[in-house]
Structures are given as structure tokens and as C-alpha cells.
Amino acid sequence: MAGTWATFGVDLHLELAGHRVRAGLERALRDAVRSGRLTAGARLPSSRALAGDLGVARNTVAGAYSQLVAEGWLTAAPGSSTRVADHAAAATATVPFAAATDVDRPRYDLRAGYPDLSSFPRSSWLTAMRRALASAPYGALGYSGPQGRPELRNALAGYLARARGVIANADRTVVCTGFTQGLSLVCQVLRSRGATTLAIEACGHHNHRAIAVANGLHLRLLPVDDLGAATSELGDAGAVLLTPAHQFPLGVALGPRRRAQAVEWARATAGIVIEDDYDGEFRYDRQPVGAMQALAPEHVIYAGTVSKSLAPGVRIGWLVLPAHLVADVAAAKDKADRQSGALDQLALAELIASGAYDRHVRRARLSYRRRRDRLVSALEQQAPEVRARGIAAGLHALLELPSGQDEDELVARAAHHGLAIEGLGHYGPTGGHRPALVVGYATPPEHAFSGALARLCTVLSDPVRAEL
Ligand SMILES: Cc1ncc(COP(=O)(O)O)c(C=O)c1O
């Protein structure tokens, strides 16, 4: 379906593919703002006019506008038109990370992807930074190699072996700018070694798919069910990207047989498994299952990040690599940006070595566990037909909606109630999964969690009467 409207004499063409019209409209509008086709301050047509032009329901357009207002791309004031926000074109370019600025953050935010930023351990970080800077040799302020500071790689080797069961070794570790850069480096190297296809969980992070494609890899989408990704479908892929500890966003753990199957596939075909252990420390019902990497360290790349354990803005991640990939990945890192920032690496090394990192993770685990318990019990009482799926882990939960409830409509209603939240469809093909919401219960600061939960329950328990 396609439509065109004229805004101040500029025709804007929107392609709305597929049956998820609202999601398609949101995407088309984001793209138009991001690419500059809709400029800051530009007035959008009324929801009635655009709905008429596109031949869709007015609610669909109103819902898309509300969502984009909540995300900070558009602004709307009572009695005036919806407009493109001033800062919108410069807003974060990828949808799952589409965080608004502090000023524009929606009042209640349950989008997945964030830890509670208000609980960042500021004083421990300051202490660690002060100590690290005071004791850093001059040389640490120069270029010190693409793999990253040895202090951090040593601290990580100890931590990952202890906390995640990784067969870790400082010499095989490359510190990178978050998992995002790590994935990009690995894709580059795999492509340069002849891999053509990356198998990837069908429902997952948009950015990760985009990174693989930008590095010349084709994608093979693996369906995900209650046992995780269908590892029987790896076939002739050169590599696979998995979230074994806690699938993002469906929230299931990769079953033991599938873990073994992925490893057998890697051994038999010389394939590579990329293990994205983005929230592996956060398991609430039992000890976390150890990293898959330990099953086959010569075939599995273990990837970690502080984006959930501390804060995404720190931009530190790491790869623990099979020996045969270390030199190439380090060379790719050198080419990309020579190395990650030394001072932050030294501060993180100090934070880990002093025990402050473990203490912070323990505190955060307790806090998120309580939030998840509160979410589950509030739903049991106020919206019993909504089911929380997936394991008790991580920073997000999947809430399956009862039949008859439309994901996009609920997201729109939530936005209308000042609550930003995302539907499962936001993360790609959902296969046979029921409509669901992905709830990032760690995202709000502590003081805002109760309010956000109450909003969510209102929207879920009375979706029909909650007026738009
Ligand atoms: C599935 C998944 N992997 C990894 C990350 C972390 O990426 P980065 O370390 O680049 O912040 C995220 C962050 O939201 C994520 O959702």
C-alpha cells in the first residue's frame, strides 16, 4: 500500500508494506524524518487527512503519531498540529535504541533495552576512575593496542570465568565499543574469510541484522520457539548469532539439546557461533546457566557488554575469541578506531578488581527481580488473561495478549496514557507467536516504576474503554 501527501508543497511518498499497517506507517515516518525528507518543525497532516489519503483507519494514524511523539520524533501540543521535533533528525538512528533525549523522554517508559540508569554506581565509578588515573602509567595514555588495556582484559578473564563460566583468556579478548562494534568487527572478518550467510534469530534486534547486512552477509532467519532458536536449520550458514541465556526479545533460554546441536554444527562445518550474552548475569529463579562458549571455545565467540550491567552510555563490550580469529579481529578493530578509550577501560578494570562491579550487579539483580515479581503479581491480579512468558531473567518480559487484543492498538493506547512500550512485532517476524508486549521493567528509575506499572495495568486491564 502506498500513499502521498503534500506538506507545504512537498510530496512525501510512504510505502506501507504488509498487514502491520501501523508499524509500517511508524517506520515510514521515522525514515522520512531520519533521512531529512521531513525536516524539523514540519507540520504533519491531521490524522484524519492522512488516514483518508492512505486509506487506513484514523486510529491507526493517531496511534502511530502518539508512538512517535512518545519516542521523541514528533511533537504534539493540545490544539495544534503534530510536527517533526526539532532534534528528531539527530535522534538515535535505530529503532530499538530510539531513546528520546532526557527532556523528551516519555513520562513512563517501559521500552526494553535499558538498565535503570538512575542506579548507575556513580560514586564507585568515580573512585575507580580516580584510582585508575592516579596509578596509570604514562604509556596508558598513548595508543596501547587494538585488543584493549591488559588491566581490563585480565580483570574480565577472571570475572567471566567466575561469573559466566567462560573459558577466558586475556590474550584472546578484544575490548570493543559495545557489542554493536564487536558484532560489526566479527562480521567483517567472517566475510573476509569467505562466509556469506549469518543465521540469526528471526525475532531480535534490528540493528544486529542491519550490521550483518552492511558487512556483506546474507541473513538466514531462524524461527524461535519455547526452546530458543531452531538450531536444526543452520545448514550451510557460515556463522550464527544467538542469545542463548535469554533470547531477545522472546525471553526463552536455548535448550540444552539445541546448545549441543549448535556446537556440533560448528564443529562439523567449521562454522562460528556468536554468543551474545547481553544480560547473562541476570537470572532470578536459579543460578545462571553458564556460557555456551565453554562447550567449544574454538568455535564460539563469547560477546559481553556493560550496557545492561552498568549503562549503555559507557560503550564497553568484549569478545572472547577462538585463537584463529584473534589477529584478524584485532586488525579490524585497529582499522575501525585503533582502540577503545583507555581511561574508561582502566576504570572498569578497577571497578571489577575492587569487587564494586560484583556488588553493583548483585544489587541490580535484586532490584530487577523484585520489579519482575511485582509485574507478574500485578498482572495476575489486574489482567489475569495476560501471560508473562519466558524465563525469570534479564531486564525485560514478554507479555502475551489474549486473543482479540491488538498489539499496535495497545501500544497506541499506552502512548496516549504517557507510557512508552513496544509490541513484539517491532522486533521482526514473529512467526507463530501471539501478539505480545515487550516490557523493559528495568528501564524506569526506581521512583517511576510503580507509576509505569500502574499505567501498564490500566492499559491492559481495560483496553476497550481506555479512550484514545
Ligand atoms: C540483544 C542485545 N544484545 C546486545 C546489546 C548490547 O549492545 P551494546 O553493547 O552495543 O550496547 C543489546 C542492547 O540493547 C541487546 O538488546
The ligand as an ORCA input file, in Angstrom:
! r2SCAN-3c Opt
* xyz 0 1
  C      20.174     -8.418     22.290
  C      21.164     -7.368     22.648
  N      22.458     -7.630     22.537
  C      23.397     -6.715     22.866
  C      23.039     -5.473     23.320
  C      24.108     -4.502     23.726
  O      24.639     -3.766     22.702
  P      25.773     -2.699     23.069
  O      26.788     -3.412     23.913
  O      26.342     -2.269     21.762
  O      25.144     -1.580     23.812
  C      21.712     -5.155     23.428
  C      21.317     -3.813     23.898
  O      20.180     -3.408     23.913
  C      20.744     -6.125     23.103
  O      19.437     -5.862     23.219
*
